[in-house]
Amino acid sequence: MNPTNPSITVLPLHIPTPTGKSPIHPVLLRDEDGYTLVDTGMIGQFAELESTLEGMNVSLSDIKRVIVTHQDIDHIGNLGALLDAIPGLEVWAHADEIPYLTGAQPLIKFTPERRAMLPAPILALADQLLMQLPEINISRTLADGDILPLQGGTQVIHTPGHTPGHLCLYFGEQQFLLAADELRVVDDELVGPAPPATPDMPEALRSLKKLTGLKLDKVLCYHGGEYTKEPEQRIAELADNPEEA
């Protein structure tokens, strides 16, 4: 593996649901020093994740670090498996997520009701992940405004509300916003975070203002995928009129 040019690749993963497969969008960054995975997919998707990477001629050992946008189980689902498979894998996350990612506090939304919705094999993997959390070492604590040495300079934007340490990533050279769960694409329109999955919706809506003023050609939402129809204008509309988000 000898990457010579930065690149951003969206990984096509899917979560099984009662109505079919729901796509999610982890991202793989290629830089001179190796690969960075942004979010890891849902519990039970490790084989799909590994197969997807192999299809891109990327082996697990090529991945140097994982950036966790937030603690939700469909974002950290394969973190434990990746740590087992890749010695020395770095984990980067916002400071406000660290107590949850290291097991000091329970995951906010992994409630008994959510547990009851999981099939027994997936629940077993979830419990295994929870037992691994206290062993996780956070290699780099991220803060709002940090410029990461990735893709020519990647800006960390702290957007609390969906979770306390939820973050977005802005790739200035590409005019590309990785919005995680702060934004979604629903019926081809860009909208705000999902209220049922957002414990502090007022804070999440206030966080939208932190995404205004960015030069944007494209937004990627973990749920819903890419949005390219004047994203700067649409985000400004949502920030100014949160009732429409």
C-alpha positions in Angstrom: 0.0 0.0 0.0 1.5 3.2 -1.1 -1.1 6.0 -1.3 0.2 9.0 -3.2 -2.9 11.2 -3.4 -5.4 12.1 -0.8 -8.9 10.7 -1.5 -12.3 10.4 0.2 -14.3 7.2 -0.5 -17.8 6.6 0.8 -18.3 2.9 1.8 -21.6 1.4 0.8 -22.9 -0.5 3.8 -26.4 -1.5 4.7 -28.3 -2.2 7.9 -31.1 -4.8 7.6 -34.5 -3.5 8.7 -38.0 -5.1 8.7 -38.7 -3.1 5.4 -35.4 -3.9 3.7 -31.8 -2.7 3.8 -31.1 0.8 5.1 -27.9 2.3 3.7 -25.3 3.9 5.9 -22.2 5.8 4.9 -18.9 5.4 6.7 -16.0 7.1 5.0 -12.5 6.0 4.2 -9.8 8.7 3.9 -6.5 8.0 2.1 -3.5 10.1 2.9 0.2 9.8 2.6 0.6 8.1 6.0 -2.2 5.5 5.5 -6.0 5.2 5.8 -8.5 6.7 8.2 -11.9 5.2 8.7 -14.6 7.6 9.8 -17.2 5.5 11.8 -17.3 1.8 11.6 -20.8 0.7 10.7 -23.4 -1.3 12.6 -22.8 -4.3 14.9 -22.7 -7.5 12.9 -21.3 -5.8 9.8 -17.7 -6.6 10.3 -17.5 -9.1 7.5 -19.3 -6.7 5.1 -16.9 -3.9 6.1 -13.9 -6.1 5.5 -15.2 -7.4 2.2 -16.0 -3.8 1.0 -12.4 -2.8 1.9 -10.9 -5.8 0.1 -12.9 -4.9 -3.0 -11.1 -1.6 -2.9 -7.7 -3.4 -2.5 -7.5 -2.1 1.1 -6.6 -4.5 3.8 -7.5 -4.0 7.5 -3.8 -3.6 8.3 -3.7 -0.5 6.0 -6.1 1.4 8.4 -4.1 3.6 10.8 -6.9 5.2 12.7 -10.7 5.4 13.3 -12.4 8.8 13.8 -15.7 8.2 15.8 -18.2 11.0 15.1 -20.3 9.9 18.0 -21.2 7.0 20.3 -24.3 5.6 18.5 -24.2 1.8 18.0 -24.5 2.0 14.2 -21.3 4.2 14.2 -19.2 2.3 16.7 -20.6 -1.2 16.0 -17.3 -2.7 14.6 -14.9 -0.7 16.7 -14.1 -3.6 19.0 -13.6 -6.0 16.1 -11.3 -3.5 14.3 -9.2 -3.0 17.5 -8.9 -6.8 17.8 -7.9 -7.1 14.1 -5.5 -4.1 13.9 -2.7 -3.9 16.5 -2.0 -0.2 17.3 -5.1 1.1 15.7 -5.7 4.7 16.8 -9.1 6.0 18.0 -9.9 9.7 17.7 -13.0 11.2 19.3 -14.4 14.3 20.8 -13.7 14.8 24.5 -17.4 14.7 25.4 -17.8 11.2 23.9 -14.9 9.7 25.6 -16.7 8.7 28.9 -19.2 6.7 26.8 -16.7 5.2 24.4 -14.6 3.9 27.3 -17.5 2.5 29.3 -17.3 5.1 32.2 -20.9 6.0 31.4 -23.5 3.9 29.6 -24.2 4.7 25.9 -27.0 7.2 26.0 -29.3 5.6 23.5 -28.6 1.9 23.9 -31.6 1.5 26.2 -33.4 -1.7 27.2 -36.0 -0.9 24.6 -33.3 -0.7 21.9 -31.7 -3.9 23.2 -35.0 -5.7 22.9 -35.2 -4.8 19.2 -31.9 -6.6 18.3 -31.9 -10.2 17.2 -30.1 -12.5 19.7 -26.9 -12.9 17.6 -26.5 -9.1 17.2 -27.3 -8.6 20.9 -24.5 -11.0 21.8 -22.1 -8.9 19.6 -23.4 -5.7 21.2 -22.7 -7.1 24.7 -19.3 -8.1 23.6 -18.6 -4.6 22.4 -19.8 -3.1 25.6 -17.4 -5.3 27.6 -14.6 -4.2 25.4 -15.2 -0.4 25.9 -13.2 -0.1 29.1 -10.2 -1.4 27.2 -10.3 1.3 24.5 -7.6 3.9 24.6 -8.5 7.2 22.9 -5.3 8.2 21.0 -6.4 11.7 20.2 -9.0 13.9 21.8 -10.7 16.1 19.3 -12.0 19.6 20.0 -14.1 22.1 18.1 -12.0 24.0 15.6 -9.1 21.5 15.4 -7.5 21.2 12.0 -6.5 17.6 11.5 -3.6 16.6 9.2 -5.9 14.8 6.8 -6.9 15.6 3.2 -5.0 18.8 3.2 -6.5 20.0 6.5 -9.8 18.7 8.0 -11.7 20.9 10.4 -13.5 19.4 13.4 -16.9 21.0 14.1 -18.5 20.1 17.4 -22.2 19.8 16.9 -23.7 18.6 20.2 -27.4 17.6 20.6 -27.6 14.3 18.9 -25.0 13.2 21.4 -22.9 15.4 23.7 -19.7 15.0 21.6 -21.2 14.6 18.1 -18.9 16.1 15.5 -18.9 16.9 11.8 -15.8 17.1 9.6 -15.2 19.8 7.0 -12.8 19.1 4.1 -12.0 22.6 2.9 -10.0 21.7 -0.2 -12.9 19.5 -1.4 -15.6 21.8 -0.1 -17.2 18.8 1.4 -19.0 18.4 4.7 -19.2 15.1 6.5 -22.3 15.7 8.6 -22.7 12.3 10.4 -26.1 12.5 12.0 -26.4 16.3 12.4 -28.1 16.3 9.0 -30.0 13.7 7.0 -31.3 13.4 3.4 -35.0 12.4 3.3 -36.9 12.2 0.0 -34.0 14.0 -1.7 -34.1 16.9 0.7 -31.6 17.9 3.3 -33.1 18.0 6.8 -31.9 18.2 10.4 -31.3 15.4 12.8 -33.9 12.7 13.6 -35.9 13.9 16.7 -36.6 10.4 18.1 -32.8 9.7 18.1 -31.7 13.2 19.3 -32.0 13.5 23.1 -31.3 17.3 23.0 -33.1 18.5 19.9 -32.9 22.2 20.8 -29.1 22.0 21.2 -28.8 20.0 17.9 -30.8 22.7 16.1 -28.5 25.4 17.6 -25.6 23.4 16.3 -26.8 23.8 12.7 -25.6 27.4 12.9 -22.0 26.2 13.2 -22.4 24.6 9.7 -23.3 27.9 8.0 -20.8 29.9 6.1 -18.8 26.9 4.9 -18.0 26.8 1.2 -19.8 23.6 0.1 -20.2 21.5 -3.0 -21.4 18.5 -1.2 -22.7 17.2 2.1 -22.6 13.6 3.1 -25.1 12.4 5.7 -24.6 9.0 7.4 -28.3 8.4 6.8 -29.5 9.5 3.4 -26.1 9.9 1.6 -24.9 12.8 -0.5 -26.7 16.1 -1.0 -25.4 18.5 -3.7 -28.4 20.9 -4.4 -27.0 24.2 -3.2 -26.1 22.8 0.2 -24.8 26.1 1.6 -28.2 27.7 1.0 -30.1 24.8 2.4 -28.1 24.6 5.6 -28.6 28.4 6.1 -32.4 27.9 5.7 -32.4 25.1 8.3 -30.3 27.2 10.7 -32.6 30.2 10.3 -35.8 28.2 10.5 -35.2 25.3 12.8 -38.9 24.4 12.8 -38.3 23.2 9.2 -35.4 21.0 10.2 
